[in-house]
Amino acid sequence: MVGGHWGILQSVAWVKMTWDLSTDQTVTEAIDQVLRGENPCRLCQAVALGKKAEQDLPILKQKLKLDFEWRHSALTVFPPSVCASSPCLRPVRELIASSPPLPPPRFV
């Protein structure tokens, strides 16, 4: 995240300024006054100086070449083999084949 720390610090400054100004006026008026930027706080000024100093630094650019290669290989999918005598299917097979031993209970 390049430069994201300045955005986070600026957001913290705006929230603090809004909090401080909302004691004397409504929240809407405080937000409006903060976002106008006419009276920046010390943190806002520090963020602006930091952004400017960061922009003045020479940027080392590295050339990056990305080569994408598509290799197609055959993929075969086989369905699972199900054996009728499988122990995991035995309870299901017994439930389907047999009927209930007694008629369902009736509430009177």
C-alpha positions as CSV (number, residue, x, y, z in Angstrom):
1,M,0.0,0.0,0.0
2,V,1.9,3.0,-1.2
3,G,0.9,6.2,0.4
4,G,-1.9,4.6,2.4
5,H,-0.4,5.6,5.7
6,W,-1.0,9.2,4.8
7,G,-4.6,8.5,4.0
8,I,-5.1,6.8,7.3
9,L,-3.4,9.7,9.2
10,Q,-5.5,12.2,7.3
11,S,-8.7,10.3,8.2
12,V,-7.7,10.3,11.9
13,A,-7.0,14.0,11.8
14,W,-10.4,14.7,10.2
15,V,-12.2,12.5,12.8
16,K,-10.4,14.3,15.6
17,M,-11.1,17.7,14.2
18,T,-14.8,16.8,13.7
19,W,-15.0,15.6,17.2
20,D,-13.5,18.7,18.6
21,L,-15.6,21.1,16.5
22,S,-18.9,19.2,17.2
23,T,-18.8,20.3,20.8
24,D,-19.6,23.9,19.7
25,Q,-21.7,23.3,16.7
26,T,-23.7,20.5,15.0
27,V,-22.0,17.5,13.5
28,T,-23.0,18.5,10.0
29,E,-21.5,22.0,10.4
30,A,-18.3,20.5,11.9
31,I,-17.9,18.1,9.0
32,D,-18.4,20.9,6.5
33,Q,-15.8,23.1,8.2
34,V,-13.3,20.2,8.5
35,L,-13.6,19.2,4.8
36,R,-13.3,22.8,3.6
37,G,-9.7,22.7,4.9
38,E,-9.5,26.4,5.8
39,N,-8.0,25.8,9.3
40,P,-5.9,22.6,9.2
41,C,-4.8,21.1,12.5
42,R,-1.2,20.2,13.3
43,L,-1.7,16.6,12.1
44,C,-3.2,17.8,8.8
45,Q,-0.1,20.0,8.3
46,A,2.2,17.1,9.2
47,V,0.4,14.9,6.7
48,A,0.7,17.5,4.0
49,L,4.5,18.0,4.7
50,G,5.0,14.2,4.7
51,K,3.2,13.8,1.3
52,K,5.2,16.6,-0.2
53,A,8.5,15.2,1.1
54,E,7.6,11.7,-0.2
55,Q,6.8,13.1,-3.7
56,D,10.1,14.9,-3.8
57,L,12.1,11.7,-3.3
58,P,13.5,10.1,-6.5
59,I,11.6,7.0,-7.3
60,L,13.5,4.0,-8.3
61,K,11.6,2.3,-11.0
62,Q,12.3,-1.3,-11.8
63,K,11.3,-2.7,-15.1
64,L,9.2,-5.8,-14.6
65,K,8.4,-8.1,-17.5
66,L,5.6,-10.6,-17.0
67,D,5.5,-13.5,-19.3
68,F,2.3,-15.6,-19.2
69,E,2.4,-19.0,-20.8
70,W,-0.6,-21.2,-21.3
71,R,0.1,-24.9,-21.1
72,H,-2.9,-27.0,-21.9
73,S,-2.8,-30.5,-20.5
74,A,-5.4,-33.1,-20.7
75,L,-7.5,-33.5,-17.6
76,T,-9.6,-36.6,-17.2
77,V,-12.2,-36.8,-14.5
78,F,-13.6,-40.1,-13.5
79,P,-16.8,-40.5,-11.4
80,P,-16.3,-42.3,-8.2
81,S,-16.9,-46.0,-8.4
82,V,-19.8,-47.1,-6.2
83,C,-20.1,-50.7,-5.3
84,A,-23.5,-52.0,-4.3
85,S,-22.0,-54.0,-1.5
86,S,-20.2,-51.0,0.0
87,P,-20.5,-50.8,3.8
88,C,-21.4,-47.1,3.7
89,L,-24.4,-47.8,1.4
90,R,-25.7,-50.8,3.3
91,P,-27.8,-48.8,5.9
92,V,-29.4,-46.7,3.1
93,R,-30.2,-49.8,1.0
94,E,-31.8,-51.4,4.1
95,L,-33.9,-48.3,4.8
96,I,-35.2,-48.2,1.2
97,A,-35.9,-51.9,0.9
98,S,-37.7,-52.4,4.2
99,S,-41.0,-50.9,5.3
100,P,-41.6,-49.5,8.8
101,P,-42.2,-52.3,11.3
102,L,-45.3,-50.7,12.9
103,P,-47.9,-48.3,11.6
104,P,-47.1,-44.7,12.5
105,P,-48.4,-43.6,15.9
106,R,-51.6,-41.7,16.1
107,F,-52.4,-39.1,18.6
108,V,-55.9,-39.3,20.1
